[in-house]
Amino acid sequence: MASHQASADRRVAVIGAGMAGASASVALHNAGLSVTLFEKSRGASGRMSTRRTDQWQADHGAQYFTAKSPAFESEVQAWCHKGWAAAWPGRIAKLDFSKTSAPGKFEPTPPTPRFVGTPRMTSIVAAMVAPLALSTQTTITGAQRVKGQWRLSSKEHGDLPEAFDALIWAIPRPQLAPFEGLFPDSWQHTLDSIQFAPCWAVMAGFDRPLDLPFDGLFVGRSDDQQPGASPLSWVARTLSKPGRTGQETWTLHANRGFTQQHLNATPEAVAERLTQAFIALGAPTPAWTIAHRWLYALAESTSPLTTNHLWDESSQLGVCGDWLTSGRIEGAWQSGSQLAKQLLCSPR
Ligand SMILES: Cc1cc2nc3c(=O)[nH]c(=O)nc-3n(C[C@H](O)[C@H](O)[C@H](O)COP(=O)(O)OP(=O)(O)OC[C@H]3O[C@@H](n4cnc5c(N)ncnc54)[C@H](O)[C@@H]3O)c2cc1C
């Protein structure tokens, strides 16, 4: 009993309500700590994102996830059991223009269990954080350690009244830049080895279901900039994913080379270019399109990382995120849960 009260007295602020922040927060909350989650957007889920109206929806960030480690596999099974996620039995193909043997031919990919949030990609994180104290539309702009406690300020609300014993950052590496002065020197090498690539995404709506031989398609190589190469890296049909309803929509992702070259193009110009590329794959002209630019989309490390989270015991400061591991949803979950474990083992 005494140790439970001691845990509840320990207040932790988690900044960023994507998968990493959610996974850290849930683990700390389940261990009895008092957790407050701060998120700059209107809702939780970060890059596991869905755009929707009354008529349609489209996952325009992360498309699906796989589960490779036993720990994540059992977590995903629990989500499926609770109805937050489900297997996506979509017909997933690939099209490699660089192949000389059968250029431009759709080839099925090897069967791999792929999962999605249900009824939409945002559902998992939204359900995970539902029991927690979540402060949305709160962009943390300042953090200071005063007399052994963390004090925060935000763009929307100025100085926040609460004080915290520990602080966790769960945001993309580039967005940590203003706060690096708080970090120990020993983290610098890891921070310096991370790169983020942007990604243009287009959501396209159609008046009727498309008759294409795939529900998801990997297109070409991610850096393909050969003349005539497709600007697409991936397309997927929303209604092939479990739990989705409404109008026929497809998500089109641009490849890395196209996105870099057209980073500052207008959304309309990007939508037109990616739509034309989709039409070249056999799609009809869509009824409408919306383009979204992910400035910090896909993380990678220039050198092997030795840890999937960062923790400094003396200042009770931690960092987690997909970029400290695989750059994917499984990695984000692992990073957050491992950081929570380390914090729980770390005396105040
Ligand atoms: C286009 C695209 C396609 C992808 N496809 C896949 C895929 O198919 N499979 C896969 O596994 N992964 C995919 N990913 C990657 C996957 O989305 C990420 O690995 C995962 O969602 C990252 O979770 P995270 O919690 O680390 O970060 P995020 O999801 O980025 O969460 C960080 C959160 O912090 C918030 N935030 C940032 N700064 C502040 C601040 N100062 N104050 C308060 N809040 C702040 C942000 O609003 C955000 O909600 C894709 C990503 C993109 C963009």
The ligand as a Gaussian input file, in Angstrom:
#p B3LYP/6-31G(d) Opt

LIG

0 1
 C        3.151000       8.944000     -44.502000
 C        3.553000       7.978000     -43.435000
 C        3.457000       6.609000     -43.667000
 C        3.823000       5.704000     -42.682000
 N        3.622000       4.373000     -42.878000
 C        3.854000       3.505000     -41.893000
 C        3.483000       2.132000     -42.011000
 O        2.872000       1.745000     -43.015000
 N        3.794000       1.294000     -40.988000
 C        4.413000       1.718000     -39.828000
 O        4.659000       0.910000     -38.931000
 N        4.741000       3.020000     -39.683000
 C        4.468000       3.910000     -40.666000
 N        4.755000       5.233000     -40.500000
 C        5.497000       5.631000     -39.303000
 C        4.588000       5.641000     -38.063000
 O        3.492000       6.499000     -38.295000
 C        5.423000       6.123000     -36.892000
 O        6.518000       5.236000     -36.709000
 C        4.685000       6.204000     -35.550000
 O        3.346000       6.588000     -35.706000
 C        5.465000       7.188000     -34.698000
 O        4.891000       7.332000     -33.404000
 P        5.574000       8.351000     -32.392000
 O        4.734000       8.356000     -31.169000
 O        7.020000       8.039000     -32.246000
 O        5.529000       9.790000     -33.100000
 P        4.291000      10.641000     -33.615000
 O        3.205000       9.774000     -34.099000
 O        4.857000      11.650000     -34.554000
 O        3.752000      11.382000     -32.306000
 C        4.338000      12.561000     -31.798000
 C        3.240000      13.465000     -31.265000
 O        3.848000      14.587000     -30.626000
 C        3.067000      15.737000     -30.889000
 N        3.928000      16.885000     -30.646000
 C        5.022000      17.267000     -31.354000
 N        5.587000      18.345000     -30.787000
 C        4.824000      18.661000     -29.700000
 C        4.916000      19.666000     -28.685000
 N        5.901000      20.576000     -28.692000
 N        3.966000      19.694000     -27.716000
 C        2.959000      18.775000     -27.693000
 N        2.838000      17.790000     -28.626000
 C        3.775000      17.722000     -29.599000
 C        2.629000      15.531000     -32.331000
 O        1.487000      16.317000     -32.643000
 C        2.340000      14.032000     -32.360000
 O        0.991000      13.749000     -32.036000
 C        4.349000       6.172000     -41.449000
 C        4.423000       7.541000     -41.210000
 C        3.999000       8.440000     -42.180000
 C        4.018000       9.915000     -41.880000

